[in-house]
Amino acid sequence: MKKTSSVLHPPSSISPGRVGVFDSGIGGLTVVGSLLEHRLFDEIVYYGDTARVPYGVKDRNTIVRYALEAVEFFRNFDIDLLIVACNTVSAYALDEMRAQAPFDIVGVVEPGILAVENRLGNKDASVLILGTKATVGSGAYQSLLEARGYADIDAVATGLFVPLVEEGLFDGEVLESTMRHYFGDRPAPDAVILGCTHFPLIADAIGRWFGGKSALIHSGEAIVEYLEHHYRFEKNGADTHLKFFASENPEGLREVAQRWLKL
């Protein structure tokens, strides 16, 4: 599949109050969790395309089409900024989305790379990328890391982690067996990019697998770091208003949001 060009995109300097968060399903709620913790926005509008998840096994043209439909969805909400929490969409469709959208768009790949740089000053450091088949196959993380001077890069498609997270298996024998399948005797890298928004929920288990020796790059925290660097925020300490939408079973999405975000 041909991917979106891997160019660090400097957004305009605005003071966003209402933000949209788009994901192929429920995984982007981990990004919402980070946004809530830091209270950057007055309102968050979340849309999960739950009827067509997962995107990670689809072809590029389909991913782009779904992404552009999401842009049209968010036109209804007068948002200042759209965060694409889906790594697959961030890898394949940001250029097309930015060309069509009347608002700024930030994906998760660029912030993830900047987070690696902030945590690993040494360009000889080893970086392991975990993600869906489409994200890993896009080469988006790999090419940006190479452009920033990193050479010791590896990537593993770990799609089985997604259903485990959705089943609430954040620890235990099944997850241990799956990590053994993917990681085997692999030595601990200096950094692990959690290249799927589901993966922060099993970050503790992944960290323990590598003996606590690896810096874990969480999409939500990387996004916050990126936003605070590129935008002006006037934090008033007020609670953030949330709206949740889904293309299928919105009540199911809200129930997961209540569990994951402890609403």
Secondary structure as GFF3:
##gff-version 3
##sequence-region A 1 263
A	DSSP	beta_strand	18	23	.	.	.	ID=ss1
A	DSSP	alpha_helix	29	38	.	.	.	ID=ss2
A	DSSP	beta_strand	43	48	.	.	.	ID=ss3
A	DSSP	alpha_helix	60	74	.	.	.	ID=ss4
A	DSSP	three_ten_helix	75	77	.	.	.	ID=ss5
A	DSSP	beta_strand	81	84	.	.	.	ID=ss6
A	DSSP	alpha_helix	87	92	.	.	.	ID=ss7
A	DSSP	alpha_helix	94	100	.	.	.	ID=ss8
A	DSSP	beta_strand	104	106	.	.	.	ID=ss9
A	DSSP	alpha_helix	109	119	.	.	.	ID=ss10
A	DSSP	beta_strand	127	131	.	.	.	ID=ss11
A	DSSP	alpha_helix	133	138	.	.	.	ID=ss12
A	DSSP	alpha_helix	140	147	.	.	.	ID=ss13
A	DSSP	beta_strand	153	157	.	.	.	ID=ss14
A	DSSP	alpha_helix	161	166	.	.	.	ID=ss15
A	DSSP	alpha_helix	173	183	.	.	.	ID=ss16
A	DSSP	beta_strand	191	195	.	.	.	ID=ss17
A	DSSP	three_ten_helix	199	202	.	.	.	ID=ss18
A	DSSP	alpha_helix	203	209	.	.	.	ID=ss19
A	DSSP	beta_strand	215	217	.	.	.	ID=ss20
A	DSSP	alpha_helix	219	230	.	.	.	ID=ss21
A	DSSP	beta_strand	241	246	.	.	.	ID=ss22
A	DSSP	alpha_helix	250	261	.	.	.	ID=ss23
###
